[in-house]
Structure formats: structure tokens, C-alpha cells
Amino acid sequence: MGSTVSRIPAAPQDDAVEFFSKRLSYETDCWDVHHAITNDKTDFVLLDVRSEECFQAGHIPTAINLPHWKINEPALAEYPAETLFVVYCAGPHCNGANKGALALAKLGRPVKEMIGGVIGWTDEGFQLQTTASTEMATN
């Protein structure tokens, strides 16, 4: 008798390729975002979709604060329609990034979720900023 891991067989190769390829079109991770930021290759807008208070307490460098409940067309007006947004929240226990990604997708905006959020970022040893200098003004 096999383990609980192997008891259900792995997906066929073609199914696995399709699944994992699709998954990468929906998400990115802390390492990839950090690499882009530190190598001046940021071709996306990083959105912290948590509350202003959480953002001020510590956020990822270059991030703009736009809480998921404030995502709407007027808040995005300054960004061209093809702008890729990368959203994050507190971490695996939080669904704010999913809510933000859904709101962006409903507005027809390209979006990916940064898996791990703030917890993933700090778990990787990356630093947070505690200033509100990159905060986005929203109405």
C-alpha cells in the first residue's frame, strides 16, 4: 500500500502542463517581485490591498496602497488599460489579495496575485518599508 501522497495518482503530463502553466498566469511570488524591484525591472504596479493602517505599519517597497474595497475605475484612471497589477495582502490566512484581483479582473485589468503576501515577503528575509510615502490617494 502506497502513501497518502501517492494513493491518488499524479495528473497526466498534458493536464499537469496545462494546470501549472495556467496557474503561473494568475500568480507570482515574493522572489520574482523582489528580483524585479531590486533589478529595476518593475513592469507592473504593485498594489497593497490592505487597510491604510496596515500599509503604514509595513509594506513592500514600491507598493501603492489601494484597499481592495476601493478598487474602481476612478482609482485606476491614471494607469493605461494594459497595466499589469500585482496584488498582495497580509498572507496565506488573508483573502484580500483574491478580492483585489477579482475587482481588477472585473474591470478588465491584467492582474496577478503575489502569493505569500507580507508574511511570505518577510519569511524570505526581505525588508518592509514603514513610511507612507508611496501611498495612493483615493476618494
N, C-alpha and C positions, 0 to 999 in steps of 0.2 A: 504494500500500500504506500502510495506516494505521500508527500507532504501536502498541507493545505494550500501551499503555493502552486504546486503542480497538478493538483486534483482537477482543476479546470484548465484545459489546455490553452496555450497561448494562441492568439489570433493568427490566422493565415497571413503570410508575408504581405500580400497585396492589401489586406484590410489594415494591418499594422502600419504600413507606409502611409495609407490614406489618413488614418486616425492621427498619427503623430505629426504629419505634415499640416493637417488642418489645425491641430492644437497649437502649433507654433505660429499660426496666423492670428490667433486670438490672444496669445500671451508672450511675454518676455520675462527675463529675470533680473535680479539685482546686479549680477555680474555684467550683463550686457549693457544695462543702463549706466552703471558706474564706468565701464570702459568707454562708452560714448561720451559721457560728461568729461572724463579726465583726458580724453584724446581729441577734444574739440570736434567731435563728430555727432553732435546732437542735432539730428534732423527730425526732431519730434518736439512736442510741447509736453513737458512732464507736469501732470496735474495731481496735486494732493487734494483728494476729495473729502478730507476730514473737516471738522469744525475749525474755525479760525483759532480758537484757544489751543487745540491740539497742534495745529500748524505752527503757531508761535512757540510752543514748548519744544519743538524739534521737528525739522523737515529735511528732506533730501535737497542738497544743493541744486540750484537752478529751477526747483519746483515752484509752481504758481499755485496758490490756494484758491480752489473753486469747489466748495462743498457740493456733493452730488445733488442735493436738493435745490441748488441754484443753477444747475446746468440748463441753459436755454439759449435760443438763437441770439438774443441781445448780448448775453455774456460772452458769446463766441464771435461776435461781429468783426472783431479786428483780425481774425485768422482766416486765411483763404480756405475754401471748401476742401481742398486736398490735404490740409494739415493733418498729420498723424498725431493723435493724442495718446499718451501713455498714462494710465491712471493707477493710483495706489492709495491704500488706506492703512490702517494700523497693522494688519497682518492676517494670518490664516483664520483667525477667530472673528474676523470682520467682513461683512459683505458690502461695505461702502464702495469699494472699487468695482464690484459687479454692478451695483446700482448706477454708478457713474458711467461705466462702459455701456450699459443698456441705454441710458439717456443720450449719450453721444451717438450711438448706433441709430437710435430712433430719429435723430436729427440728420442722419446721413453722413456723419463724420467718421473717418477712419479712426479706429481705436484698438489699442491692446492694453491688457492688464499686466502690471508688473507684479508677478506672483511673489508672495512673501511680505510685501508691504514694508512698513518701517521696521518691524521685528526682523524680517529677513535681511534688510539692509544692515542693521546693527549686528545681527548674528554673523554676517560676513566680515565684520570688523570695519565697516565703512562709517564715517562720521556724519552726524546730522548738524544742520545749522539751527541756531535758536533765535535768529533775528527775523523780523517780519519784512525785510527789505524787498523780498520778491513777491509779496502778497499782491494778488489781483484785486482791484477794486470792482465790486459787483453791486448791482442795485437789486 
